[in-house]
Amino acid sequence: MRYRFEQRQDWTHFSSGRVLHNYPGAPAFPARLASELFQRCAALLAKGGRSEPYTLYDPCCGGAHLLTVIGLLHGAKLAAIMASDVEPQALEFAAKNLALLDRDGLQARRQKLIRDEQKFGKPSHADAVKSADWLRELPLFAGGSVQTFVFAADAAQLELSSLPRRPEIMLTDLPYGHLVQWQGGEPGQLLAKWAEVIQPGGAMAVVYPKKQRLAVPPHVQVEEALQVGHRRLLIMTTSPT
């Protein structure tokens, strides 16, 4: 995949386990790719006449590393971030990570990292403090804040009535091994369910293992089909009516 929005740079400040909390057993989503996908979705919404700020939702959030990266980089374009999962432990980590989008939350994390550096004296702790200082200078913390929602939900059984807000953008990295189960017996069942809860004319970016297939229902338009390493990526829009 050729990147259109994000250039090569040092992304280590967004590494899982550095300042952002690491959810055990969940591989961190590449920060550059997360930012690129969000910007492609935002560009589609702008092209369709939908103005910022947007509500972003990940129905398979895990520890919300992906959402937190996007919030840190593009918080000015967001009114709210919603994160849901079926695993209670995942939601605990999601809440901790999304708390870093608040100035006080990031400061509390920085103070914890300083105490760890003083106690253990490891270079990794010193590097983490430097990353926290770098993150504090992002534009997000010079302006307003992003409202966040963390809640339990089954991604295969989403209902609009169970969501705090109706999102314009849905972006998720599907957990390996669940896709076949979620697809069920009807083609496009998973994406059809998700399309019902997104704002009409909204955008979806779904990442999934390249060895699997994701059925797309007729009322969902595939705008881009991409591949990065072992991942397939579909960027889609829903019907405007």
C-alpha positions as protocol buffer text, in pm:
chain_id: "A"
residue {
  index: 1
  type: MET
  ca { x: 0 y: 0 z: 0 }
}
residue {
  index: 2
  type: ARG
  ca { x: 124 y: 346 z: -84 }
}
residue {
  index: 3
  type: TYR
  ca { x: 61 y: 598 z: 193 }
}
residue {
  index: 4
  type: ARG
  ca { x: -116 y: 918 z: 87 }
}
residue {
  index: 5
  type: PHE
  ca { x: -128 y: 1111 z: 414 }
}
residue {
  index: 6
  type: GLU
  ca { x: 139 y: 981 z: 650 }
}
residue {
  index: 7
  type: GLN
  ca { x: 510 y: 1003 z: 574 }
}
residue {
  index: 8
  type: ARG
  ca { x: 789 y: 799 z: 726 }
}
residue {
  index: 9
  type: GLN
  ca { x: 885 y: 927 z: 1070 }
}
residue {
  index: 10
  type: ASP
  ca { x: 971 y: 806 z: 1419 }
}
residue {
  index: 11
  type: TRP
  ca { x: 658 y: 646 z: 1563 }
}
residue {
  index: 12
  type: THR
  ca { x: 817 y: 507 z: 1877 }
}
residue {
  index: 13
  type: HIS
  ca { x: 636 y: 757 z: 2102 }
}
residue {
  index: 14
  type: PHE
  ca { x: 314 y: 566 z: 2024 }
}
residue {
  index: 15
  type: SER
  ca { x: 460 y: 222 z: 2098 }
}
residue {
  index: 16
  type: SER
  ca { x: 246 y: -6 z: 2310 }
}
residue {
  index: 17
  type: GLY
  ca { x: 389 y: -36 z: 2661 }
}
residue {
  index: 18
  type: ARG
  ca { x: 589 y: 286 z: 2642 }
}
residue {
  index: 19
  type: VAL
  ca { x: 338 y: 555 z: 2739 }
}
residue {
  index: 20
  type: LEU
  ca { x: 33 y: 383 z: 2597 }
}
residue {
  index: 21
  type: HIS
  ca { x: -63 y: 79 z: 2803 }
}
residue {
  index: 22
  type: ASN
  ca { x: -1 y: -265 z: 2658 }
}
residue {
  index: 23
  type: TYR
  ca { x: -300 y: -500 z: 2661 }
}
residue {
  index: 24
  type: PRO
  ca { x: -145 y: -847 z: 2716 }
}
residue {
  index: 25
  type: GLY
  ca { x: -174 y: -1080 z: 2421 }
}
residue {
  index: 26
  type: ALA
  ca { x: -292 y: -814 z: 2178 }
}
residue {
  index: 27
  type: PRO
  ca { x: -44 y: -699 z: 1913 }
}
residue {
  index: 28
  type: ALA
  ca { x: -26 y: -321 z: 1884 }
}
residue {
  index: 29
  type: PHE
  ca { x: -170 y: -181 z: 1562 }
}
residue {
  index: 30
  type: PRO
  ca { x: 88 y: 17 z: 1360 }
}
residue {
  index: 31
  type: ALA
  ca { x: 46 y: 385 z: 1445 }
}
residue {
  index: 32
  type: ARG
  ca { x: 124 y: 506 z: 1095 }
}
residue {
  index: 33
  type: LEU
  ca { x: -136 y: 275 z: 944 }
}
residue {
  index: 34
  type: ALA
  ca { x: -398 y: 375 z: 1201 }
}
residue {
  index: 35
  type: SER
  ca { x: -348 y: 742 z: 1119 }
}
residue {
  index: 36
  type: GLU
  ca { x: -355 y: 676 z: 745 }
}
residue {
  index: 37
  type: LEU
  ca { x: -681 y: 480 z: 760 }
}
residue {
  index: 38
  type: PHE
  ca { x: -851 y: 744 z: 970 }
}
residue {
  index: 39
  type: GLN
  ca { x: -746 y: 1019 z: 732 }
}
residue {
  index: 40
  type: ARG
  ca { x: -871 y: 825 z: 432 }
}
residue {
  index: 41
  type: CYS
  ca { x: -1208 y: 778 z: 602 }
}
residue {
  index: 42
  type: ALA
  ca { x: -1222 y: 1148 z: 696 }
}
residue {
  index: 43
  type: ALA
  ca { x: -1140 y: 1242 z: 337 }
}
residue {
  index: 44
  type: LEU
  ca { x: -1431 y: 1031 z: 211 }
}
residue {
  index: 45
  type: LEU
  ca { x: -1668 y: 1202 z: 455 }
}
residue {
  index: 46
  type: ALA
  ca { x: -1544 y: 1546 z: 352 }
}
residue {
  index: 47
  type: LYS
  ca { x: -1588 y: 1453 z: -13 }
}
residue {
  index: 48
  type: GLY
  ca { x: -1947 y: 1357 z: 65 }
}
residue {
  index: 49
  type: GLY
  ca { x: -2010 y: 1693 z: 228 }
}
residue {
  index: 50
  type: ARG
  ca { x: -1991 y: 1579 z: 590 }
}
residue {
  index: 51
  type: SER
  ca { x: -1799 y: 1826 z: 805 }
}
residue {
  index: 52
  type: GLU
  ca { x: -1591 y: 1774 z: 1120 }
}
residue {
  index: 53
  type: PRO
  ca { x: -1591 y: 1690 z: 1405 }
}
residue {
  index: 54
  type: TYR
  ca { x: -1669 y: 1319 z: 1374 }
}
residue {
  index: 55
  type: THR
  ca { x: -1752 y: 1041 z: 1614 }
}
residue {
  index: 56
  type: LEU
  ca { x: -1515 y: 745 z: 1579 }
}
residue {
  index: 57
  type: TYR
  ca { x: -1604 y: 393 z: 1691 }
}
residue {
  index: 58
  type: ASP
  ca { x: -1410 y: 67 z: 1726 }
}
residue {
  index: 59
  type: PRO
  ca { x: -1642 y: -226 z: 1811 }
}
residue {
  index: 60
  type: CYS
  ca { x: -1347 y: -464 z: 1868 }
}
residue {
  index: 61
  type: CYS
  ca { x: -1131 y: -220 z: 2059 }
}
residue {
  index: 62
  type: GLY
  ca { x: -913 y: -453 z: 2267 }
}
residue {
  index: 63
  type: GLY
  ca { x: -691 y: -219 z: 2467 }
}
residue {
  index: 64
  type: ALA
  ca { x: -786 y: 76 z: 2240 }
}
residue {
  index: 65
  type: HIS
  ca { x: -428 y: 134 z: 2126 }
}
residue {
  index: 66
  type: LEU
  ca { x: -555 y: 209 z: 1774 }
}
residue {
  index: 67
  type: LEU
  ca { x: -816 y: 458 z: 1897 }
}
residue {
  index: 68
  type: THR
  ca { x: -575 y: 628 z: 2134 }
}
residue {
  index: 69
  type: VAL
  ca { x: -319 y: 685 z: 1859 }
}
residue {
  index: 70
  type: ILE
  ca { x: -586 y: 840 z: 1636 }
}
residue {
  index: 71
  type: GLY
  ca { x: -715 y: 1053 z: 1922 }
}
residue {
  index: 72
  type: LEU
  ca { x: -368 y: 1183 z: 2002 }
}
residue {
  index: 73
  type: LEU
  ca { x: -295 y: 1270 z: 1640 }
}
residue {
  index: 74
  type: HIS
  ca { x: -636 y: 1383 z: 1515 }
}
residue {
  index: 75
  type: GLY
  ca { x: -831 y: 1486 z: 1823 }
}
residue {
  index: 76
  type: ALA
  ca { x: -918 y: 1821 z: 1665 }
}
residue {
  index: 77
  type: LYS
  ca { x: -1126 y: 1636 z: 1406 }
}
residue {
  index: 78
  type: LEU
  ca { x: -1314 y: 1430 z: 1664 }
}
residue {
  index: 79
  type: ALA
  ca { x: -1613 y: 1507 z: 1881 }
}
residue {
  index: 80
  type: ALA
  ca { x: -1607 y: 1166 z: 2048 }
}
residue {
  index: 81
  type: ILE
  ca { x: -1437 y: 827 z: 2050 }
}
residue {
  index: 82
  type: MET
  ca { x: -1632 y: 512 z: 2136 }
}
residue {
  index: 83
  type: ALA
  ca { x: -1468 y: 182 z: 2228 }
}
residue {
  index: 84
  type: SER
  ca { x: -1641 y: -148 z: 2295 }
}
residue {
  index: 85
  type: ASP
  ca { x: -1540 y: -509 z: 2344 }
}
residue {
  index: 86
  type: VAL
  ca { x: -1677 y: -825 z: 2504 }
}
residue {
  index: 87
  type: GLU
  ca { x: -1371 y: -881 z: 2725 }
}
residue {
  index: 88
  type: PRO
  ca { x: -1379 y: -702 z: 3063 }
}
residue {
  index: 89
  type: GLN
  ca { x: -998 y: -690 z: 3084 }
}
residue {
  index: 90
  type: ALA
  ca { x: -979 y: -533 z: 2740 }
}
residue {
  index: 91
  type: LEU
  ca { x: -1219 y: -261 z: 2850 }
}
residue {
  index: 92
  type: GLU
  ca { x: -1003 y: -189 z: 3156 }
}
residue {
  index: 93
  type: PHE
  ca { x: -702 y: -127 z: 2934 }
}
residue {
  index: 94
  type: ALA
  ca { x: -913 y: 66 z: 2683 }
}
residue {
  index: 95
  type: ALA
  ca { x: -1027 y: 302 z: 2957 }
}
residue {
  index: 96
  type: LYS
  ca { x: -668 y: 355 z: 3076 }
}
residue {
  index: 97
  type: ASN
  ca { x: -543 y: 428 z: 2726 }
}
residue {
  index: 98
  type: LEU
  ca { x: -825 y: 662 z: 2630 }
}
residue {
  index: 99
  type: ALA
  ca { x: -768 y: 850 z: 2958 }
}
residue {
  index: 100
  type: LEU
  ca { x: -437 y: 960 z: 2801 }
}
residue {
  index: 101
  type: LEU
  ca { x: -636 y: 1184 z: 2564 }
}
residue {
  index: 102
  type: ASP
  ca { x: -706 y: 1408 z: 2862 }
}
residue {
  index: 103
  type: ARG
  ca { x: -431 y: 1647 z: 2973 }
}
residue {
  index: 104
  type: ASP
  ca { x: -465 y: 1541 z: 3336 }
}
residue {
  index: 105
  type: GLY
  ca { x: -471 y: 1174 z: 3240 }
}
residue {
  index: 106
  type: LEU
  ca { x: -148 y: 1205 z: 3043 }
}
residue {
  index: 107
  type: GLN
  ca { x: 12 y: 1401 z: 3327 }
}
residue {
  index: 108
  type: ALA
  ca { x: -79 y: 1128 z: 3578 }
}
residue {
  index: 109
  type: ARG
  ca { x: 76 y: 869 z: 3349 }
}
residue {
  index: 110
  type: ARG
  ca { x: 390 y: 1082 z: 3314 }
}
residue {
  index: 111
  type: GLN
  ca { x: 426 y: 1109 z: 3691 }
}
residue {
  index: 112
  type: LYS
  ca { x: 396 y: 731 z: 3722 }
}
residue {
  index: 113
  type: LEU
  ca { x: 670 y: 688 z: 3461 }
}
residue {
  index: 114
  type: ILE
  ca { x: 894 y: 935 z: 3649 }
}
residue {
  index: 115
  type: ARG
  ca { x: 848 y: 738 z: 3970 }
}
residue {
  index: 116
  type: ASP
  ca { x: 936 y: 416 z: 3785 }
}
residue {
  index: 117
  type: GLU
  ca { x: 1249 y: 578 z: 3644 }
}
residue {
  index: 118
  type: GLN
  ca { x: 1355 y: 694 z: 3988 }
}
residue {
  index: 119
  type: LYS
  ca { x: 1284 y: 355 z: 4144 }
}
residue {
  index: 120
  type: PHE
  ca { x: 1429 y: 122 z: 3882 }
}
residue {
  index: 121
  type: GLY
  ca { x: 1667 y: 345 z: 3685 }
}
residue {
  index: 122
  type: LYS
  ca { x: 1610 y: 161 z: 3357 }
}
residue {
  index: 123
  type: PRO
  ca { x: 1675 y: 336 z: 3023 }
}
residue {
  index: 124
  type: SER
  ca { x: 1330 y: 221 z: 2906 }
}
residue {
  index: 125
  type: HIS
  ca { x: 1166 y: 426 z: 3181 }
}
residue {
  index: 126
  type: ALA
  ca { x: 1369 y: 733 z: 3089 }
}
residue {
  index: 127
  type: ASP
  ca { x: 1268 y: 687 z: 2724 }
}
residue {
  index: 128
  type: ALA
  ca { x: 904 y: 656 z: 2827 }
}
residue {
  index: 129
  type: VAL
  ca { x: 920 y: 986 z: 3018 }
}
residue {
  index: 130
  type: LYS
  ca { x: 1069 y: 1155 z: 2709 }
}
residue {
  index: 131
  type: SER
  ca { x: 784 y: 1014 z: 2501 }
}
residue {
  index: 132
  type: ALA
  ca { x: 527 y: 1144 z: 2750 }
}
residue {
  index: 133
  type: ASP
  ca { x: 688 y: 1488 z: 2727 }
}
residue {
  index: 134
  type: TRP
  ca { x: 673 y: 1468 z: 2348 }
}
residue {
  index: 135
  type: LEU
  ca { x: 308 y: 1366 z: 2351 }
}
residue {
  index: 136
  type: ARG
  ca { x: 221 y: 1659 z: 2580 }
}
residue {
  index: 137
  type: GLU
  ca { x: 321 y: 1895 z: 2300 }
}
residue {
  index: 138
  type: LEU
  ca { x: 70 y: 1756 z: 2052 }
}
residue {
  index: 139
  type: PRO
  ca { x: -196 y: 2002 z: 1930 }
}
residue {
  index: 140
  type: LEU
  ca { x: -468 y: 1801 z: 2106 }
}
residue {
  index: 141
  type: PHE
  ca { x: -354 y: 1932 z: 2445 }
}
residue {
  index: 142
  type: ALA
  ca { x: -341 y: 2295 z: 2332 }
}
residue {
  index: 143
  type: GLY
  ca { x: -713 y: 2305 z: 2256 }
}
residue {
  index: 144
  type: GLY
  ca { x: -1023 y: 2118 z: 2361 }
}
residue {
  index: 145
  type: SER
  ca { x: -1068 y: 1754 z: 2449 }
}
residue {
  index: 146
  type: VAL
  ca { x: -1224 y: 1445 z: 2299 }
}
residue {
  index: 147
  type: GLN
  ca { x: -1520 y: 1285 z: 2473 }
}
residue {
  index: 148
  type: THR
  ca { x: -1468 y: 911 z: 2522 }
}
residue {
  index: 149
  type: PHE
  ca { x: -1704 y: 621 z: 2585 }
}
residue {
  index: 150
  type: VAL
  ca { x: -1595 y: 270 z: 2687 }
}
residue {
  index: 151
  type: PHE
  ca { x: -1861 y: 2 z: 2712 }
}
residue {
  index: 152
  type: ALA
  ca { x: -1926 y: -371 z: 2675 }
}
residue {
  index: 153
  type: ALA
  ca { x: -2083 y: -489 z: 2351 }
}
residue {
  index: 154
  type: ASP
  ca { x: -2078 y: -791 z: 2123 }
}
residue {
  index: 155
  type: ALA
  ca { x: -1950 y: -672 z: 1785 }
}
residue {
  index: 156
  type: ALA
  ca { x: -2166 y: -928 z: 1606 }
}
residue {
  index: 157
  type: GLN
  ca { x: -2485 y: -813 z: 1779 }
}
residue {
  index: 158
  type: LEU
  ca { x: -2461 y: -435 z: 1766 }
}
residue {
  index: 159
  type: GLU
  ca { x: -2779 y: -233 z: 1800 }
}
residue {
  index: 160
  type: LEU
  ca { x: -2807 y: 141 z: 1748 }
}
residue {
  index: 161
  type: SER
  ca { x: -3002 y: 175 z: 2072 }
}
residue {
  index: 162
  type: SER
  ca { x: -2706 y: 40 z: 2271 }
}
residue {
  index: 163
  type: LEU
  ca { x: -2457 y: 301 z: 2146 }
}
residue {
  index: 164
  type: PRO
  ca { x: -2395 y: 633 z: 2327 }
}
residue {
  index: 165
  type: ARG
  ca { x: -2379 y: 812 z: 1991 }
}
residue {
  index: 166
  type: ARG
  ca { x: -2416 y: 723 z: 1626 }
}
residue {
  index: 167
  type: PRO
  ca { x: -2069 y: 727 z: 1466 }
}
residue {
  index: 168
  type: GLU
  ca { x: -1966 y: 868 z: 1131 }
}
residue {
  index: 169
  type: ILE
  ca { x: -1653 y: 651 z: 1120 }
}
residue {
  index: 170
  type: MET
  ca { x: -1604 y: 291 z: 1226 }
}
residue {
  index: 171
  type: LEU
  ca { x: -1246 y: 165 z: 1224 }
}
residue {
  index: 172
  type: THR
  ca { x: -1141 y: -173 z: 1359 }
}
residue {
  index: 173
  type: ASP
  ca { x: -879 y: -445 z: 1343 }
}
residue {
  index: 174
  type: LEU
  ca { x: -1076 y: -770 z: 1358 }
}
residue {
  index: 175
  type: PRO
  ca { x: -945 y: -1020 z: 1614 }
}
residue {
  index: 176
  type: TYR
  ca { x: -790 y: -1320 z: 1442 }
}
residue {
  index: 177
  type: GLY
  ca { x: -1005 y: -1631 z: 1458 }
}
residue {
  index: 178
  type: HIS
  ca { x: -1340 y: -1459 z: 1514 }
}
residue {
  index: 179
  type: LEU
  ca { x: -1423 y: -1358 z: 1159 }
}
residue {
  index: 180
  type: VAL
  ca { x: -1562 y: -1690 z: 1039 }
}
residue {
  index: 181
  type: GLN
  ca { x: -1781 y: -1718 z: 1346 }
}
residue {
  index: 182
  type: TRP
  ca { x: -1909 y: -1362 z: 1306 }
}
residue {
  index: 183
  type: GLN
  ca { x: -1989 y: -1403 z: 939 }
}
residue {
  index: 184
  type: GLY
  ca { x: -2255 y: -1660 z: 1025 }
}
residue {
  index: 185
  type: GLY
  ca { x: -2464 y: -1822 z: 758 }
}
residue {
  index: 186
  type: GLU
  ca { x: -2553 y: -1513 z: 556 }
}
residue {
  index: 187
  type: PRO
  ca { x: -2312 y: -1327 z: 327 }
}
residue {
  index: 188
  type: GLY
  ca { x: -2224 y: -985 z: 462 }
}
residue {
  index: 189
  type: GLN
  ca { x: -2395 y: -1042 z: 796 }
}
residue {
  index: 190
  type: LEU
  ca { x: -2125 y: -872 z: 1001 }
}
residue {
  index: 191
  type: LEU
  ca { x: -2081 y: -564 z: 783 }
}
residue {
  index: 192
  type: ALA
  ca { x: -2455 y: -538 z: 727 }
}
residue {
  index: 193
  type: LYS
  ca { x: -2506 y: -523 z: 1102 }
}
residue {
  index: 194
  type: TRP
  ca { x: -2240 y: -255 z: 1139 }
}
residue {
  index: 195
  type: ALA
  ca { x: -2377 y: -50 z: 850 }
}
residue {
  index: 196
  type: GLU
  ca { x: -2704 y: -20 z: 1041 }
}
residue {
  index: 197
  type: VAL
  ca { x: -2544 y: 165 z: 1332 }
}
residue {
  index: 198
  type: ILE
  ca { x: -2326 y: 408 z: 1132 }
}
residue {
  index: 199
  type: GLN
  ca { x: -2458 y: 743 z: 1020 }
}
residue {
  index: 200
  type: PRO
  ca { x: -2593 y: 726 z: 661 }
}
residue {
  index: 201
  type: GLY
  ca { x: -2307 y: 802 z: 427 }
}
residue {
  index: 202
  type: GLY
  ca { x: -2054 y: 708 z: 694 }
}
residue {
  index: 203
  type: ALA
  ca { x: -1719 y: 537 z: 645 }
}
residue {
  index: 204
  type: MET
  ca { x: -1585 y: 203 z: 763 }
}
residue {
  index: 205
  type: ALA
  ca { x: -1226 y: 80 z: 761 }
}
residue {
  index: 206
  type: VAL
  ca { x: -1191 y: -287 z: 850 }
}
residue {
  index: 207
  type: VAL
  ca { x: -859 y: -469 z: 885 }
}
residue {
  index: 208
  type: TYR
  ca { x: -851 y: -849 z: 886 }
}
residue {
  index: 209
  type: PRO
  ca { x: -614 y: -1142 z: 816 }
}
residue {
  index: 210
  type: LYS
  ca { x: -537 y: -1187 z: 447 }
}
residue {
  index: 211
  type: LYS
  ca { x: -610 y: -1561 z: 463 }
}
residue {
  index: 212
  type: GLN
  ca { x: -972 y: -1488 z: 546 }
}
residue {
  index: 213
  type: ARG
  ca { x: -1249 y: -1330 z: 344 }
}
residue {
  index: 214
  type: LEU
  ca { x: -1497 y: -1062 z: 442 }
}
residue {
  index: 215
  type: ALA
  ca { x: -1832 y: -1058 z: 261 }
}
residue {
  index: 216
  type: VAL
  ca { x: -1960 y: -712 z: 169 }
}
residue {
  index: 217
  type: PRO
  ca { x: -2338 y: -653 z: 155 }
}
residue {
  index: 218
  type: PRO
  ca { x: -2489 y: -477 z: -150 }
}
residue {
  index: 219
  type: HIS
  ca { x: -2565 y: -149 z: 30 }
}
residue {
  index: 220
  type: VAL
  ca { x: -2202 y: -103 z: 137 }
}
residue {
  index: 221
  type: GLN
  ca { x: -1968 y: 46 z: -123 }
}
residue {
  index: 222
  type: VAL
  ca { x: -1603 y: -63 z: -124 }
}
residue {
  index: 223
  type: GLU
  ca { x: -1393 y: 246 z: -191 }
}
residue {
  index: 224
  type: GLU
  ca { x: -1052 y: 84 z: -152 }
}
residue {
  index: 225
  type: ALA
  ca { x: -927 y: -273 z: -108 }
}
residue {
  index: 226
  type: LEU
  ca { x: -566 y: -281 z: 10 }
}
residue {
  index: 227
  type: GLN
  ca { x: -308 y: -512 z: 157 }
}
residue {
  index: 228
  type: VAL
  ca { x: -26 y: -438 z: 402 }
}
residue {
  index: 229
  type: GLY
  ca { x: 189 y: -735 z: 498 }
}
residue {
  index: 230
  type: HIS
  ca { x: -38 y: -1004 z: 642 }
}
residue {
  index: 231
  type: ARG
  ca { x: -333 y: -766 z: 665 }
}
residue {
  index: 232
  type: ARG
  ca { x: -616 y: -693 z: 423 }
}
residue {
  index: 233
  type: LEU
  ca { x: -789 y: -357 z: 447 }
}
residue {
  index: 234
  type: LEU
  ca { x: -1131 y: -256 z: 322 }
}
residue {
  index: 235
  type: ILE
  ca { x: -1234 y: 109 z: 324 }
}
residue {
  index: 236
  type: MET
  ca { x: -1605 y: 143 z: 263 }
}
residue {
  index: 237
  type: THR
  ca { x: -1894 y: 387 z: 269 }
}
residue {
  index: 238
  type: THR
  ca { x: -2255 y: 321 z: 356 }
}
residue {
  index: 239
  type: SER
  ca { x: -2561 y: 436 z: 167 }
}
residue {
  index: 240
  type: PRO
  ca { x: -2633 y: 807 z: 224 }
}
residue {
  index: 241
  type: THR
  ca { x: -3003 y: 734 z: 281 }
}
